[in-house]
């Protein structure tokens, strides 16, 4: 399947990590990641900087390294438990955003 003229394999995300700097570069075609980076850039413009727009709607952002993490995967049991808790109690992330706006 092709989106915006690129195959899914060509719609890559690349993290450039230089051990000398406190920032990393994120090059991506991923719409969800682009939206998140744009949101963070609006809230924290000094830390999340749009460096360039590329072809096929790709973007490159400079971000603080401390914001990039690799986590242990959730177990299926934990994932299902959190889905159930969110259905019963609402998403804690939406509530956090609501408080931040007030």
NORNORKA-V306999 format. One record per run of one state. SS is the DSSP state (H for helix, E for strand, L for the rest). FROM is the first residue (numbers start at 1). TO is the last residue. If there is no record, write none. Layout:
ss:SS from:FROM to:TO
ss:SS from:FROM to:TO
This chain:
ss:L from:1 to:1
ss:E from:2 to:3
ss:L from:4 to:5
ss:E from:6 to:7
ss:L from:8 to:12
ss:E from:13 to:17
ss:L from:18 to:22
ss:E from:23 to:28
ss:L from:29 to:30
ss:H from:31 to:43
ss:L from:44 to:48
ss:E from:49 to:53
ss:L from:54 to:54
ss:H from:55 to:57
ss:L from:58 to:58
ss:E from:59 to:64
ss:H from:65 to:67
ss:L from:68 to:75
ss:H from:76 to:89
ss:L from:90 to:91
ss:H from:92 to:101
ss:L from:102 to:102
